[in-house]
Amino acid sequence: MRYIKNNLISTVQYLAGDIGERSCRNVEKLDRAADFIEDRFRTYKCGTCRQGFTFNGNTFFNIIAEVKGSDLSQKEILVIGAHYDTVAATPGADDNASGIAGLLELARLAKIEPPRKTIRFVAFTLEEPPFFLTGRMGSYKYAESLRKEGIPVYGMIALEMLGYYCDLKGCQYFPIPFLKWFYPDTGNFIAFVGNIRSQSFTRKLRNAFRKSSPFPVESLNAPSILPGIDFSDHRSFWKFGYPALMITDTAFYRNPNYHGPGDTVATLDYDRMNLLIMGLSNGFHDL
């Protein structure tokens, strides 16, 4: 358990502390992050490759790793992704070094004890503006490639900000005021968020997680017109008809450091991140 926590801290420290800003305007730092992620995947003995694409004369990379499932009759794959880029002028500890830290640990744990389904672990580039919600997002490029190759996808999970929690009543906000009557106003939970078409997938994952962990979890499936529902890489997979959801600490509805210079390594709760990753890893075996 402590080993997981230490790995989470180490990854967030390297990405948000040692490298810092990883925006599209600094390709050198994006490349350093990509090299680090690829090296970690290879260290864990995962089959690893890069998907490159160009924009304005620069090449950007998705980093892909695969862990084969233990049940050969399971033909559909599970995709788990997180973006490693940041907005300009922010170190991006929660957004989204926390997601990459979780991604790497889930890959390591899956390699030790493979779940039934094959899992593709993908570190996406270019999630943040000016590429956000466009076909130039790294996740869009990858989802598009899966569709072109005809690869059957059970579902996709986007790890989007996993590390910020608050225990004060009223510290949790919502996109629409009436939601406060249905969800906690204390930000001590993790949220599974998807669209209406992904409701079954969300329910299965939430139930598997609850079976595996005491960590508080809430879920929401709603139309994408609700602000924040589609604010990550899972949106790209909806565009190609795949069920997909986001696992998130709810970002700017809780974290006051969102997209700012205060999104630093010291602001995250690594004990809770540890419990979250353990619960997810165990839960994947029930899918």
C-alpha positions in Angstrom: 0.0 0.0 0.0 2.8 2.4 0.9 4.6 1.5 -2.4 1.6 2.6 -4.4 1.5 5.9 -2.5 5.2 6.5 -3.0 4.9 5.8 -6.7 2.0 8.3 -7.0 4.0 11.0 -5.2 7.1 10.3 -7.3 5.2 10.6 -10.6 3.4 13.8 -9.6 6.6 15.3 -8.3 8.5 14.6 -11.6 5.7 15.9 -13.9 4.5 18.8 -11.9 7.6 19.6 -9.9 10.6 18.7 -11.9 9.2 19.4 -15.4 6.3 21.8 -14.5 4.3 23.4 -17.3 3.7 20.9 -20.1 1.7 22.9 -22.5 1.6 22.8 -26.3 3.8 25.8 -26.5 6.7 23.9 -24.9 7.2 20.7 -27.0 10.5 19.9 -25.2 8.7 19.6 -21.9 5.9 17.5 -23.4 8.5 15.2 -24.9 10.2 14.9 -21.5 6.9 13.9 -20.0 6.2 11.4 -22.8 9.7 9.8 -22.4 9.1 9.4 -18.7 5.7 7.8 -19.2 7.0 5.4 -21.8 9.9 4.4 -19.7 7.6 3.7 -16.7 5.4 1.5 -18.9 8.4 -0.4 -20.2 9.8 -0.8 -16.7 6.5 -2.5 -15.8 7.0 -4.9 -18.8 3.9 -3.6 -20.6 3.8 -3.8 -24.4 4.4 -0.1 -25.3 4.2 2.0 -28.4 3.7 5.6 -29.5 1.1 7.2 -31.7 2.4 10.4 -33.3 0.7 13.1 -35.2 1.8 16.6 -36.4 0.4 20.1 -35.9 2.0 23.3 -37.0 5.2 21.6 -37.8 5.5 19.8 -34.4 5.0 16.2 -33.6 3.0 15.2 -30.6 2.6 11.7 -29.0 0.1 9.5 -27.3 1.9 6.8 -25.3 0.1 3.4 -25.4 0.7 0.4 -23.2 -1.2 -2.9 -23.2 -1.7 -5.6 -20.6 -3.3 -8.8 -22.0 -6.3 -10.1 -20.1 -6.3 -13.5 -18.4 -9.6 -14.6 -20.1 -8.9 -15.2 -23.8 -12.7 -15.4 -24.5 -13.0 -11.7 -23.7 -12.6 -10.0 -27.1 -13.5 -6.4 -26.0 -10.8 -4.2 -24.6 -11.0 -1.7 -21.8 -9.3 1.6 -22.5 -8.0 3.7 -19.6 -6.5 7.1 -20.4 -5.2 10.3 -18.9 -3.7 13.4 -20.4 -0.2 14.6 -19.6 -0.3 18.1 -21.0 -1.2 21.2 -19.0 -2.5 24.7 -19.7 0.2 27.3 -20.0 1.8 28.7 -16.8 0.6 25.9 -14.5 2.5 23.0 -13.1 -0.6 20.8 -13.4 -0.3 18.6 -10.3 -4.0 17.7 -10.1 -4.6 18.6 -13.7 -3.4 16.1 -14.7 -0.2 14.7 -13.2 -2.6 13.0 -10.7 -4.3 11.2 -13.6 -1.1 10.0 -15.1 0.2 8.8 -11.7 -3.0 6.8 -11.4 -2.7 5.5 -14.9 0.9 4.2 -14.4 0.0 2.5 -11.1 -3.0 0.8 -12.6 -0.8 -0.5 -15.4 1.8 -1.8 -12.9 -0.8 -3.5 -10.8 -2.6 -5.0 -13.8 0.7 -6.5 -15.0 1.2 -8.1 -11.7 -2.3 -9.6 -11.6 -4.0 -9.3 -15.0 -7.8 -8.8 -15.0 -10.0 -10.8 -17.3 -10.1 -8.1 -20.0 -7.2 -6.8 -22.0 -6.5 -3.2 -21.0 -5.0 -0.4 -23.1 -3.4 2.3 -21.0 -3.1 5.5 -22.9 -1.4 8.8 -21.9 -2.9 11.4 -24.1 -1.4 14.6 -25.3 -3.2 17.9 -26.3 -6.2 17.7 -24.1 -6.0 21.3 -23.0 -6.9 24.5 -24.9 -6.5 25.4 -27.7 -7.2 21.8 -28.7 -9.9 21.1 -26.1 -13.2 19.8 -27.5 -11.7 19.5 -31.0 -10.6 16.7 -33.4 -7.0 17.6 -32.7 -7.0 16.2 -29.2 -4.7 13.2 -28.7 -7.7 11.2 -27.4 -9.7 12.0 -30.5 -6.8 10.7 -32.7 -6.6 7.5 -30.7 -10.4 6.8 -30.5 -10.5 7.4 -34.3 -7.7 4.9 -34.8 -9.6 2.3 -32.8 -12.7 2.8 -34.9 -10.7 2.5 -38.2 -9.0 -0.7 -37.0 -12.3 -2.2 -35.9 -11.1 -2.9 -32.4 -14.1 -3.8 -30.1 -14.1 -1.6 -27.0 -15.9 -2.5 -23.8 -15.6 1.0 -22.5 -13.2 3.9 -21.9 -12.3 5.5 -18.6 -10.7 9.0 -18.5 -8.7 9.7 -15.3 -9.2 13.4 -14.9 -7.9 15.1 -11.7 -7.8 12.5 -8.9 -6.0 14.2 -6.1 -7.9 17.1 -4.5 -10.2 16.6 -1.6 -11.8 18.8 1.0 -13.6 18.0 4.2 -15.4 21.3 4.9 -19.2 21.4 4.5 -20.0 23.6 1.5 -16.6 23.2 -0.3 -18.2 21.1 -3.1 -20.0 23.0 -5.9 -22.2 21.9 -8.7 -22.9 23.0 -12.3 -26.6 23.4 -11.5 -27.7 24.4 -8.0 -30.4 21.7 -7.6 -27.8 19.0 -7.7 -26.8 19.9 -4.2 -30.0 18.1 -3.1 -28.8 14.8 -4.5 -25.0 14.9 -3.9 -22.7 15.7 -0.9 -21.6 19.3 -0.4 -18.4 18.1 1.1 -15.7 17.3 -1.4 -14.4 14.0 0.0 -15.6 11.7 -2.7 -14.6 10.6 -6.2 -17.1 11.0 -9.1 -17.8 8.7 -12.1 -19.3 11.0 -14.8 -20.7 10.0 -18.2 -23.4 10.7 -20.7 -26.7 9.0 -21.0 -25.5 6.3 -23.4 -22.8 5.3 -21.0 -25.1 4.7 -18.1 -24.8 1.0 -18.1 -21.0 1.1 -18.2 -20.9 3.7 -15.4 -23.2 1.6 -13.2 -21.1 -1.6 -13.7 -17.9 0.2 -12.9 -19.4 2.1 -9.9 -20.8 -1.2 -8.5 -17.4 -3.0 -9.0 -15.6 -0.1 -7.3 -18.0 -0.1 -4.3 -17.6 -3.8 -3.9 -13.8 -3.4 -3.8 -13.4 -0.2 -1.8 -14.9 1.8 1.1 -13.8 5.0 -0.7 -16.8 7.3 -1.2 -18.0 7.4 -4.8 -20.8 9.2 -6.6 -22.0 8.8 -10.2 -23.8 11.0 -12.7 -25.0 10.3 -16.2 -26.5 13.3 -17.9 -26.7 15.0 -21.3 -23.4 16.7 -22.4 -25.2 20.1 -22.2 -24.6 20.0 -18.5 -21.4 22.0 -17.9 -18.5 19.8 -17.1 -20.0 16.4 -18.2 -17.8 16.3 -21.3 -14.7 18.2 -20.0 -12.1 15.5 -20.7 -10.8 12.8 -23.0 -13.9 10.5 -22.6 -15.8 13.0 -24.9 -13.6 11.9 -27.8 -14.7 8.3 -27.4 -18.4 9.3 -27.4 -17.8 10.8 -30.8 -17.1 7.3 -32.1 -19.9 5.6 -30.3 -18.0 4.0 -27.4 -19.3 4.1 -23.9 -17.0 6.2 -21.8 -16.8 8.0 -18.5 -14.6 10.3 -16.5 -13.3 9.6 -13.0 -12.7 12.9 -11.4 -12.4 14.9 -8.1 -14.8 17.3 -10.0 -12.0 19.8 -10.9 -13.1 23.5 -10.6 -16.3 22.5 -8.7 -13.9 21.7 -5.8 -10.3 22.6 -6.5 -9.6 26.4 -6.1 -6.2 25.8 -7.8 -7.7 24.7 -11.1 -5.8 25.9 -14.2 -3.6 28.2 -12.0 -0.1 28.3 -10.6 -1.3 27.0 -7.3 -1.9 23.5 -8.7 1.2 22.1 -7.0 2.4 18.8 -5.7 1.8 19.8 -2.0 -1.9 20.4 -2.6 -2.9 16.8 -3.2 -4.0 14.1 -0.9 -1.9 11.0 -1.7 -3.5 8.8 1.0 -6.8 9.2 -0.7 -5.3 8.7 -4.1 -3.8 5.5 -2.8 -7.1 4.2 -1.7 -8.8 5.2 -5.0 -6.2 3.4 -7.1 -6.4 0.2 -5.0 -10.2 0.2 -5.3 -10.1 0.8 -9.1 -7.4 -1.9 -9.6 -9.4 -4.5 -7.6 -12.7 -3.4 -9.3 -11.4 -4.0 -12.8 -11.3 -7.8 -12.0 -15.1 -7.8 -11.8 -15.7 -6.3 -15.2 
